[in-house]
């Protein structure tokens, strides 16, 4: 049997490949860039000792069951460190720590959140009412007609509760502002964190560069898999109305089935026969600022930053290397590198005074203009599943119908779904 061909070497493509290999199929995977990982990758940074950096800080929650399953299958789940506490910094440097109460159940996390001094009584009472509504309405697809901003207005959430609770959580999780985020996804994300499995809120941070999850030593163990970097798929080949193969660097690669685990905006160029219409879809950007200081500036492993443009920092190397994250950073799209770095440092000083008395040894900006698809209202029903109108051709990617926003979890779920669809089709096509 000819191999199953996969276009796209990110999490979706690799998750799909892993499931297919486990089912006994040969797989050939093509990635257009010179390294694997897609939007969860790492690479060598010229200068400063050739440091390997991630394109941006990627984290997960303990409720990301498919992603954790993927790591377990690879045998690398120990590369993730989970944190029980969250840290919040206000301008001026006041620190609040969220440490869930010792008793079990969702009330533990809720009680911890409501004990934080960053909220007054009015905020806390409003959040309690909002969380009760989340519990009642989670999973209601009718919410997709509303934005999360509209949902919060209907539930009378005051401005500070919106900014320091709802927006803080959802902007980071969905990479989108509340007025552009479907209430279906916003409510579901809050439900997963507060009412999901015990400990679902726990924050997992990779302790190795993201590229380690795609390293040759890890994937060369699978004899049925051949991976190619720097080899873009230029065209999907159709023969007799069925999938035939890929055109890769002006050569034909034939396959028994094909999976396109690529961004949605690449589909039209690869396979115009699908007539996929993404005219009403849009992207949301993320900006990551990497800062190396000549000495430590914090003892915290990470913190959410309240009240300014920058939203989170994650610290490494004893607090001398910070990765600062700005989700949905549309206002920074036209800023140059120097403007972004200067603005980040000015705001960072308000939270970490030590920044003002240290020297920046090196700084690097990663600006991803199309980091994720925007999970806008009325979009959920238009997200395609893995099966296309072309027999033998399937779709993967966090933008497909996974039930999740664009996350590493959604990418892995899409890869698993695509693999299961391929397996069903190949077995049916060959009479079992």
C-alpha positions in Angstrom: 0.0 0.0 0.0 1.2 3.5 -0.8 1.9 5.7 2.2 -0.5 8.2 3.7 0.8 11.7 2.8 0.6 14.6 5.3 1.2 18.2 4.5 2.2 20.2 7.6 4.8 19.4 10.3 3.2 21.0 13.2 1.3 19.4 16.1 -1.7 18.5 14.0 0.4 16.8 11.3 2.5 14.9 13.9 -0.5 13.8 16.0 -2.1 12.5 12.8 1.1 10.7 11.8 1.4 9.1 15.2 -2.1 7.6 15.2 -1.7 6.3 11.7 1.7 4.7 12.5 0.1 3.0 15.5 -2.6 1.7 13.3 0.0 0.1 11.0 0.1 2.5 8.1 3.2 4.0 6.3 3.3 7.8 6.6 5.2 10.5 4.7 5.1 14.0 6.1 6.2 17.2 4.4 7.0 20.6 6.1 7.7 23.7 4.1 9.9 25.4 6.7 13.4 24.2 7.6 12.2 22.9 11.0 9.2 21.1 12.4 6.7 22.4 15.0 4.5 24.8 13.0 3.5 27.6 15.4 4.9 25.7 18.4 8.5 25.6 17.2 12.0 26.6 18.4 15.1 27.7 16.5 18.6 29.0 17.0 19.0 32.7 17.6 22.1 34.2 16.1 24.3 35.8 18.7 24.1 35.5 22.5 25.7 32.1 22.3 23.3 30.7 19.6 20.5 30.3 22.1 17.6 28.1 21.1 14.4 30.0 21.7 10.7 29.1 21.2 8.8 31.3 18.7 6.7 32.2 21.7 5.7 31.0 25.1 3.3 28.0 24.8 1.5 26.6 27.8 -1.3 24.2 28.5 -3.8 23.4 31.2 -4.3 20.0 32.8 -7.7 19.8 31.0 -5.8 19.5 27.6 -6.4 15.8 27.6 -5.6 15.1 23.9 -2.3 17.0 24.1 -1.3 15.2 27.3 -2.2 11.9 25.6 0.0 12.8 22.7 2.9 13.5 25.1 2.3 10.2 26.9 2.4 8.3 23.7 5.7 9.9 22.8 7.0 9.2 26.4 7.8 12.9 27.1 5.0 13.9 29.5 7.8 14.5 32.1 9.0 17.4 30.1 5.9 19.4 31.3 6.0 21.0 34.7 2.6 21.8 36.2 2.0 24.7 38.6 -0.8 24.8 41.2 -0.5 28.6 41.9 -1.0 31.6 39.7 0.6 35.0 40.3 -0.8 38.4 39.5 1.1 41.7 39.5 -0.4 45.1 39.5 1.4 48.3 38.4 3.4 49.3 41.4 4.5 45.7 42.1 1.7 44.4 44.4 1.7 40.6 44.1 -1.4 38.4 44.6 -1.2 34.6 44.5 -4.0 32.3 43.5 -3.6 29.1 45.5 -6.8 27.0 45.3 -8.2 25.8 48.6 -7.3 22.4 49.9 -10.8 20.8 49.5 -11.7 19.1 46.2 -14.0 20.2 43.5 -14.5 23.4 41.5 -15.3 25.4 44.6 -11.6 25.2 45.6 -10.4 27.2 42.6 -13.4 29.6 42.8 -12.7 30.3 46.5 -9.1 30.9 45.7 -9.9 33.4 43.0 -12.5 35.3 45.0 -10.0 35.6 47.9 -7.6 37.7 45.7 -7.3 41.3 46.8 -7.4 42.5 43.1 -11.3 42.3 43.4 -13.7 44.2 45.6 -16.9 42.8 47.0 -19.0 44.0 44.0 -16.6 42.3 41.6 -16.6 39.0 43.5 -20.4 38.8 43.8 -20.7 39.5 40.0 -18.1 36.8 39.2 -20.0 34.3 41.4 -23.2 35.0 39.5 -21.3 34.8 36.2 -19.8 31.5 37.0 -23.2 30.1 38.0 -24.4 31.1 34.5 -21.4 29.4 33.0 -22.3 26.2 34.7 -25.9 26.4 33.3 -25.0 27.4 29.8 -21.7 25.6 28.9 -22.2 23.6 25.7 -25.2 25.6 24.5 -24.4 26.2 20.8 -26.9 29.0 20.6 -24.3 31.1 22.4 -22.3 31.2 19.2 -24.6 33.9 18.0 -23.3 36.2 20.8 -19.9 37.7 21.4 -18.4 37.2 24.9 -18.7 40.9 25.4 -22.4 40.8 24.9 -22.7 37.8 27.2 -20.9 39.6 30.0 -23.2 42.6 29.5 -26.2 40.4 29.8 -24.9 39.1 33.0 -24.1 42.5 34.4 -20.3 42.1 34.9 -18.7 45.3 36.1 -15.7 46.7 34.3 -13.0 45.6 36.8 -14.4 42.1 37.0 -14.4 41.9 33.2 -10.8 43.2 32.9 -9.2 41.3 35.7 -11.1 38.0 35.5 -13.0 37.3 32.3 -10.7 39.1 29.8 -7.5 38.0 31.6 -8.4 34.3 31.3 -10.1 34.4 27.8 -7.6 36.7 26.0 -4.8 34.3 26.9 -6.7 31.1 26.2 -8.4 32.2 22.9 -6.0 34.9 21.6 -8.9 37.2 20.9 -10.7 40.2 22.4 -14.0 39.7 24.1 -16.0 41.6 21.4 -14.6 39.2 18.7 -14.8 36.0 20.7 -17.9 33.7 20.4 -19.7 33.4 23.8 -19.9 29.7 23.1 -16.1 29.3 23.3 -15.7 31.9 26.1 -18.2 30.1 28.3 -16.8 26.7 27.5 -13.3 27.7 28.3 -14.3 29.1 31.7 -16.3 25.9 32.3 -13.3 23.7 31.5 -11.1 25.6 33.9 -13.5 25.9 36.8 -15.9 22.9 36.4 -13.8 20.4 34.5 -11.9 17.5 36.0 -10.1 18.1 39.4 -7.0 20.1 38.8 -8.0 21.1 35.3 -6.9 24.7 35.9 -3.2 23.6 36.6 -0.8 25.4 34.3 1.7 23.3 32.4 4.9 24.8 31.1 7.4 22.9 28.9 10.8 22.6 30.5 12.5 22.0 27.1 12.6 24.0 23.9 9.4 23.2 21.8 11.6 21.8 19.1 12.5 18.9 21.4 9.0 17.5 20.8 9.8 17.1 17.1 13.5 16.0 17.4 14.8 13.3 15.1 15.9 11.2 18.0 12.3 11.1 19.2 10.6 10.4 15.9 13.2 8.2 14.2 12.0 5.4 16.5 9.0 5.0 14.1 10.2 3.1 11.1 6.9 3.6 9.2 7.4 7.4 9.2 9.4 9.5 6.8 9.6 13.2 7.5 10.9 16.0 5.2 11.7 19.6 6.1 12.1 22.4 3.6 9.9 20.6 1.1 6.6 22.4 0.6 3.6 20.7 -0.9 2.8 22.8 -4.0 -0.3 21.1 -5.2 -2.8 18.3 -4.3 -3.1 15.9 -7.3 -6.6 14.6 -8.1 -7.1 11.7 -10.5 -10.5 10.4 -11.4 -12.1 12.6 -8.8 -10.0 10.9 -6.0 -6.9 11.9 -4.1 -3.8 10.7 -6.0 -0.8 12.5 -4.4 1.1 15.7 -3.7 3.3 17.7 -6.0 6.4 18.4 -4.0 9.2 20.5 -5.5 8.0 19.7 -9.1 7.9 15.9 -8.4 4.9 13.7 -7.9 4.6 11.8 -4.6 1.7 9.2 -4.8 -0.2 8.3 -1.7 -3.2 6.1 -0.6 -4.7 9.1 1.2 -3.7 12.7 2.0 -4.1 15.0 4.9 -3.7 18.8 4.7 -2.7 19.9 8.2 -2.0 23.4 7.1 -3.4 26.9 7.9 -6.9 27.4 6.4 -5.7 30.2 4.1 -3.4 27.8 2.2 -6.2 25.5 1.1 -7.3 27.4 -2.0 -3.8 27.4 -3.4 -3.2 23.7 -2.7 -6.6 22.3 -3.9 -8.9 24.8 -5.6 -11.3 21.9 -6.4 -12.5 22.1 -2.8 -13.9 25.6 -3.4 -13.4 26.4 0.3 -14.7 29.8 1.2 -12.9 31.5 4.1 -13.7 35.0 3.0 -15.4 35.8 6.4 -12.6 34.3 8.5 -9.8 36.4 10.0 -6.6 35.9 12.0 -5.5 37.2 15.3 -1.8 38.1 16.0 0.4 37.4 19.0 3.6 39.3 19.8 6.3 37.7 22.0 9.2 39.7 23.3 12.3 37.9 24.6 14.5 39.8 27.0 17.9 38.7 28.4 19.1 40.8 31.4 22.6 41.0 32.9 21.1 39.7 36.2 17.9 38.4 37.6 14.9 40.7 37.7 12.3 38.4 39.4 12.0 35.3 41.5 8.6 34.4 40.1 8.3 31.7 37.5 5.6 33.6 35.7 2.9 36.2 36.3 -0.2 37.8 34.8 0.2 41.5 34.5 -2.8 43.6 35.2 -3.8 47.0 33.7 -1.3 47.5 30.9 -0.7 46.3 27.3 1.7 43.4 28.2 -0.2 40.5 29.7 2.1 37.8 31.0 5.8 37.1 31.5 7.5 33.7 31.9 10.9 33.6 33.5 13.9 31.3 32.9 17.6 31.2 33.8 16.9 32.2 37.4 14.8 35.2 36.4 17.4 36.8 34.0 15.5 35.8 30.9 11.9 36.9 30.4 9.4 36.0 27.7 6.7 38.6 27.5 3.4 37.7 25.8 0.9 40.1 24.2 -2.1 38.2 22.8 -4.4 39.7 20.1 -1.7 42.4 19.6 -3.3 44.2 16.7 -2.2 47.6 18.0 1.4 46.5 17.6 1.2 45.3 14.0 2.7 48.5 12.6 5.3 49.0 15.3 8.9 48.3 14.6 11.3 46.2 16.7 12.7 49.1 18.7 9.2 50.5 19.5 8.0 47.2 20.8 11.0 46.5 23.0 11.0 50.0 24.5 7.3 49.9 25.2 7.6 46.5 26.8 10.5 47.6 29.0 8.7 50.7 30.1 5.6 48.7 31.2 7.7 45.9 32.7 9.4 48.4 35.1 6.0 49.1 36.6 5.7 45.5 37.8 9.4 44.6 38.3 11.4 47.6 39.6 14.7 45.7 39.1 14.2 46.0 35.4 15.0 49.7 35.6 18.4 49.1 37.2 19.6 46.3 34.9 21.1 46.1 31.5 19.3 44.4 28.6 22.0 42.1 27.1 19.8 41.1 24.2 16.3 41.4 23.0 14.3 39.6 20.3 10.8 40.2 19.0 8.6 37.5 17.4 5.6 39.0 15.8 3.1 36.5 14.4 0.5 38.4 12.4 -1.7 35.3 11.8 -1.0 33.3 14.9 -4.5 31.8 15.3 -7.9 31.9 13.6 -10.3 34.3 15.2 -13.1 32.4 16.9 -15.7 35.0 16.1 -19.5 34.6 16.7 -21.4 32.6 14.1 -18.2 30.8 12.9 -18.4 27.5 14.7 -20.9 25.9 12.4 -18.7 26.7 9.4 -15.6 25.0 10.7 -15.0 21.9 8.5 -14.5 18.4 9.8 -11.7 16.1 8.6 -13.6 14.6 5.7 -13.6 16.6 2.4 -15.7 16.2 -0.8 -12.7 14.6 -2.5 -12.4 10.9 -1.6 -9.1 10.2 0.1 -8.4 13.8 1.1 -8.7 14.9 4.7 -8.2 18.1 6.7 -6.3 18.7 10.0 -5.4 21.9 11.9 -6.7 23.7 14.9 -9.1 25.7 12.8 -11.1 22.6 11.9 -14.2 21.5 13.9 -12.5 20.3 17.1 -14.8 22.2 19.5 -11.8 24.1 20.8 -10.3 27.5 19.9 -6.8 27.6 18.3 -4.6 25.9 20.9 -2.1 23.1 21.0 -4.9 21.0 22.3 -7.1 21.8 19.3 -4.3 21.0 16.9 -3.7 17.5 18.4 -7.5 16.8 18.5 -7.7 17.7 14.8 -4.8 15.4 14.0 -6.4 12.5 15.8 -9.7 13.2 14.1 -8.1 13.3 10.7 -6.2 10.0 11.4 -9.4 8.2 12.5 -11.2 9.5 9.3 -8.3 8.2 7.1 -8.3 4.8 8.8 -12.1 4.4 8.4 -11.9 5.4 4.7 -9.0 3.2 3.8 -10.5 0.2 5.5 -13.9 0.8 3.8 -12.3 1.5 0.5 -10.5 -1.8 0.6 -13.5 -3.8 1.8 -12.6 -3.8 5.5 
